[in-house]
């Protein structure tokens, strides 16, 4: 029986979200002049609220304003590593890290499943010793430039299931011969939690706490 643990990242392993802090870290580290675009950002949120653009398009709009149209990945990497230094120093649940280590010691395959960009989530997954990463993928052109364009879907909500199933297929894991445990703080991961054999609501939002009580899922507080 293959044992697999699926972990959401933002507010499950981390205390706070990482997407906006990442963009602002990059602005201050690389191009503070891009702060002139701050007054434009609310228009993206308004368009999203009016359902004129998708959640993924909102993310790439903000990225375009604060990160630029095509920065070179090689030049971003040192700044990404410094951002991850900050995340792992001051923005993580200690009990979450302990659970990751316990699952690894139990022989479980560790998979980080996040809506955050793989651009920086890769460094978090690598440092925490995850075996696999599933995240929102950005287009990188032939010259190594990171474009404000998502490959496929924003890895959020039900979109995570397709990516998880693709990982199972690529690894030759049989769902019927696997025990899957899933951890998340947010009700947007309902599909992933239901897909698992064992669902754990971690420091959950009120909506997820309510759902977890209805479904009989384990609830833990990692604060």
N, C-alpha and C positions, 0 to 999 in steps of 0.2 A: 504494500500500500504506500503510494507516494504521498508525502505530507507537505502541504503547501500553505504558506501564510501570505495573504494579500493585505497590504497596509496602504491606506490613504496617507497623504503626507500633511497638507496644511491643516493645522489645528487638531491633527491626530497625533503625529509625531512632533510637529512644531506647536508652539503656543499660539502664535499669530500667523496670519497669511504671509506668503512670501513673494507673490507676484508684484505688487506695488512697491514694497521695499526693494526688490531686485531692480526695478526700473529706476528708482530714485538713486540707489547706490551707483548704478551705471552712469546716470546723469552727472552726479557730483564727481565721480572718478574720472570721467572722460570728457564731458562737454557741458559744463554748468550753464553755458549760454542757452541750452535747450529749455531752460526754465521759462523762457519767453512764451513757450507753447502751453503753459499751464492754463491760461484762460480759455483755451480751445477745448481742453479735455472734457469739461462738463457737457459739451454738445454731444459727445459720443455716448455718455450715460443717458442723456435725454433720448437720443435715437434708439438706444437699447430698451429704455423704459417704454417707448412707444411701439416697440417691436418692429422698428424699421431696419435694424441690423441684428445679427445674431450675437450671442455671447462671445463666440470666437472672433467675429469681426471687431467687436469692441476691444478685445485684447490686442489684436494686431494694429488697431488704430492708435491705442495708447503707446504701443511699442514703436510705431512709426514716428510719433511725436517726440518720444523721449530717448529712443535708442538710435533712430535714424533708418534710412531706407536700405542700407546694405553694409553695415560695419563688418570688418574682417573678423572671422571667428578666432583666428590666432591672436589678434590683438585684444579680443574680449576675454580670452581665457584667464589671464592673470587676475583680472578684476572679478571674474566669476569665482575663482578660488578664494579671494579675499572676502567676497560676500558670504560664501559658504562657511568660512571661518567664523563670521559673526553669527550666522544662524546656529551653528553647533556650539557656540560659546554662550549665547544668551537667549535663544529662541527655540528651545526644545523642552519637551516633557521628559524629565529624568526617568520616570516610570515607563515611558514608551520605549526608551532606549534599552532599559532593563528587559522589557518584554521581547524586543527584537533579539537580544542576546540569548534569552531563555529559549526562544523558538529555534534559533540556530543550534544551540546545544542539544535540542531535542531532535535534530536531524531534519528540520523542516526547510524546504526551499523558500527563500524570502523574495517577495516581489513587491516593489514599490509601485503603486498604481495612483497616479496623480493627474489632475487637470493642469498642473503647473508645467511650464516649458521644460522639456528634456534638456534644453540648453544649459540650465543650471541645476536641475534636479539630478542629472547624471553625477555631479560631484557629491551631492548629498548621499545618493544611493551608494556610490563607491566607498565613501568614507565610513558609512555605517555597515558596510559589508553585505549589502543586498546582492542577491544572485542575478536579479533581472529588474529592469526598469520599464514601466509603461507610463508614458506621459504625452503631453501635447508636443507634436513634432513640428519644427519650423523648417522651411525650405532653405537650403544652403546651395548657392549656385556653384558653377564649375570653378569660379575664382575664389571660393571659400568665403563668400559674403553671406551673412545671415539676413534673409529677406523677411519683411513683415507679411508672411504668407504661411498659413498652417497647411501641413500635409494631411489630407483626409479630414477627420473631424476633430474639434476640440475634445480632448479626452475627459469628458464630464458626463455625469449622470449615466444614462443607459449606454452611451458610447463606450464606456469602460468594458462592458461585457464582450463586445466584438473583439477588442484588443486582447482581453484575457483569453478568449477562445483561440485567437490566432497564436498566442504564446504557447498554449497547450499543444496545438497542432505542430508548431515548429520544434517543440521539445519532445514530442512523442508521448506526452502524458495523456493517459486515458482518464476522462472525468469519472467513469464508473469505478476506477481503481485508485482514486485519489481521495484524501481527506483534505478539504479546503477550509481554512479558517480565515475570516475577514474582519478587519478592524476599521472603523470609521467614526467620525464625530458628527456627521451631517446626513440629513435625510435624503440629500441628492444621491447618496450612495446606497439607497434602498435596493436597487437592482443587484448590486454587487453583494450586499449582505444576504439577500434572498438566494443568490446563486451558490453561496457557500454552504457547507455542512454545519459550520459553527460560526455564528455571527456575534460580534462583540462591539457594543456601542461604547466608545471611549470618550469620556468627558462630554457627553452628547448635548447637542442643542435641545431645547424643549420639544421640538417636533420629533426628533429622533428618539428622545427618551420616551415619549408617549408611544411611538410605534414599537420600540423595543419591549415595552411592558405588554403591549397587545400581542406581540409575536413570541414572547417568552425568551427574548435574547438576553444574554448577559450584559450587564451595565457596569462599567468600571470608571473610576474617577482618577485621572492621571495627574491632577494638579498637585 
